[in-house]
Amino acid sequence: MRRLLLTLPFLTFLAASTCLASPQYEPRKPPPEVPARWNRSGSALCPDDYDYVARIRRCVARAVTTGAVPAQRNRRGSAVCPEAYDYFARYKACIPR
């Protein structure tokens, strides 16, 4: 009986610690790019909230391209973006950070 009384608090502590240490559920973010599907006439079909980018032949999430501005070019031909924007050559645009 004494042994049972000693192991019960230990088992309770062990169960509580594993519940607290288990990974928390986080909703999965959609991927920024997905392959395009094609219909019979040859047009690209993208999922909702995705736009087709012909340069890379993929569907890109609107969240990625929202607020994108075209890059300006300096005399040497390098891309110059406004502050708080990064240039992504894959999209040929300045994307907000």
C-alpha positions as CSV (number, residue, x, y, z in Angstrom):
1,M,0.0,0.0,0.0
2,R,2.8,2.4,0.9
3,R,4.5,1.7,-2.4
4,L,1.3,2.6,-4.3
5,L,1.0,5.9,-2.3
6,L,4.6,6.8,-3.4
7,T,4.2,5.9,-7.0
8,L,0.9,7.7,-7.6
9,P,2.2,11.2,-7.1
10,F,5.2,10.3,-9.3
11,L,2.9,9.0,-12.1
12,T,0.7,12.2,-11.8
13,F,3.8,14.4,-12.1
14,L,5.1,12.3,-15.1
15,A,1.7,12.6,-16.9
16,A,1.5,16.4,-16.3
17,S,5.1,17.0,-17.5
18,T,4.5,15.1,-20.7
19,C,1.4,17.0,-21.5
20,L,3.2,20.3,-21.0
21,A,6.2,19.2,-23.0
22,S,4.2,18.0,-26.0
23,P,4.4,20.1,-29.1
24,Q,1.7,22.6,-29.5
25,Y,-0.5,22.5,-32.6
26,E,0.2,25.3,-35.0
27,P,-1.8,25.8,-38.2
28,R,0.1,25.0,-41.3
29,K,0.9,27.9,-43.5
30,P,0.2,27.4,-47.2
31,P,3.3,27.1,-49.4
32,P,4.3,30.3,-51.2
33,E,4.5,28.5,-54.5
34,V,2.6,25.5,-56.0
35,P,2.8,24.0,-59.4
36,A,0.2,25.1,-61.8
37,R,-2.4,22.7,-63.2
38,W,-3.6,23.0,-66.8
39,N,-7.0,22.8,-68.4
40,R,-7.7,21.4,-71.8
41,S,-7.2,24.7,-73.6
42,G,-3.8,25.1,-72.1
43,S,-4.6,27.8,-69.5
44,A,-3.0,27.7,-66.1
45,L,-5.3,26.8,-63.2
46,C,-4.2,28.0,-59.7
47,P,-5.8,27.4,-56.3
48,D,-7.8,30.2,-54.6
49,D,-5.6,33.2,-53.5
50,Y,-2.8,32.2,-55.9
51,D,-1.7,34.0,-59.0
52,Y,0.0,32.5,-62.0
53,V,3.5,33.9,-62.7
54,A,4.5,33.0,-66.3
55,R,8.2,33.7,-65.8
56,I,8.6,30.8,-63.3
57,R,5.5,28.8,-64.5
58,R,4.1,28.4,-61.0
59,C,1.2,29.7,-58.9
60,V,2.4,32.2,-56.3
61,A,0.4,33.1,-53.1
62,R,-1.1,36.5,-53.3
63,A,0.3,37.1,-49.7
64,V,3.8,36.9,-51.3
65,T,3.1,39.3,-54.1
66,T,0.8,41.8,-52.3
67,G,2.5,45.2,-52.1
68,A,5.2,44.2,-54.6
69,V,6.6,47.0,-56.7
70,P,8.8,46.9,-59.8
71,A,12.5,47.4,-59.1
72,Q,14.2,50.5,-60.4
73,R,17.6,50.0,-62.1
74,N,20.8,52.0,-61.5
75,R,23.3,52.8,-64.3
76,R,25.0,49.4,-63.9
77,G,21.7,47.6,-64.3
78,S,21.4,46.5,-60.6
79,A,18.0,46.4,-59.0
80,V,17.3,49.2,-56.5
81,C,14.3,48.8,-54.1
82,P,12.7,51.3,-51.7
83,E,13.4,51.0,-48.0
84,A,11.8,48.0,-46.3
85,Y,11.7,46.1,-49.6
86,D,13.9,43.2,-50.7
87,Y,14.5,42.3,-54.4
88,F,13.6,38.8,-55.5
89,A,15.1,38.0,-58.9
90,R,12.7,35.0,-59.2
91,Y,9.7,37.4,-59.3
92,K,11.7,40.4,-60.8
93,A,10.1,42.6,-58.1
94,C,10.7,44.3,-54.8
95,I,8.7,42.4,-52.1
96,P,8.0,44.0,-48.7
97,R,9.9,42.5,-45.7
